[in-house]
Amino acid sequence: MATVKQQFSSFQDLLARAQTPLLVDFYATWCGPCQMLAPILEEVKVRLGTRLQVIKIDTEKYPQLASDYDIEALPTLILFRDGQPVDRIEGLLNADRLVERLTPAL
């Protein structure tokens, strides 16, 4: 999965402009499980293709955003559709389980 850096004026702007469901990975660089999740997310993105956009939000750089979404455990994934959260996953899941969990909401 090639990392694409996007510019946006706010997180709400990013949600509003999303053409597909958006899976947000709230993580921290010091978080071991977060690092283990990275290749899993790459596989999920390959398997789901254009049906899903994946972005990463560093909770250390954006603590207010983490607070706004009550991020207390890392990693936390929140799936947004039409700008609204529709699913929340805390901790690690393997790629099969993650695809299984996300697919009904896409």
N, C-alpha and C positions, 0 to 999 in steps of 0.2 A: 504494500500500500504506500504509494508516494504521499509524503506529507505535503499538504498544500496550506500555505499560510494565507489566511484571509484577513482583510481589514474590515472592521465594523465599528460603528460609533458606540454601540452598546450591545450587551448580550440580547436584550429584547429586539434590537435591530437584526441581529443574526437569526433569531428565531423567526421573526416576521418574514425575512427574505428566503428562508429555507424552502426549497421546492420539493424536498422529500423529507421523510421522518429523519430526525437528527438524534443520534446517540451521543450523549455527552459523557465523557470519561473524566470524572473529577479525581485528580491524583496529586501526589507530591513526589518530588524527585528522590526523597529519602525513603520512600515506601517500597519495600521489597515486593509485596504482592502486586503493587501497581506496575512494577517493571515486568513481572511475570505475565501480567495481563496484556501487555503491548503486542506480543506475537499472536495471542489469541484474537485480539481485535483485528489484526491484519488478516487473519484467516477468515474471520466473520465478514469483513468487508469484501474480500474476494468472493466468498460464497453468496453474499446477498447483492453484490454489485451496485447498480444504480438505484436499488430500492431503498438504500440507507446511506446517510452521510454520517461519518464519525469525526468528532472533534474532541480535543483534549483540553481541559482547563486545569492549570496548575493552581491548587488551592493556596499555595504560599504566595503567589503573585496576585491572586484575586480572592482575598479572604472574605470580602463582603458578599461576593457572589456565592461562595461556599456557605456562608451564613444564611443568605436568602433562601437557599434550597436545603437547609438543615443537614448539611454534610457533616456527619459525625464519625463515620467509618470510611476508611480508604482501602481499596478503591470503591467508589460508588458510581454506578452508571445510571443515567436518567434518559429515558427515551421520550423525546418530544415529538408530537404530531400536531400540525396546525398551531404551533406556538404553545401548546399545553403539554405538561408532563402526563404521560400515559402509562409508564412503567418505571420502576426503580429497582435496581439490583445492587446489593451491597456484597462485597467480597468477590471471590473468584468463581467463575464457572468455566468449564471447558468449552471449546468452540461449538461442539454439537449441542450442548445444553443451552448455550447462549442463542444460537440460531433458532432452536426450538422455542425458546422463550420469546424472542423478538418477532418471529414471523407472523403470529396472529395479529399483531398491532400494526403491521406495515401496510 
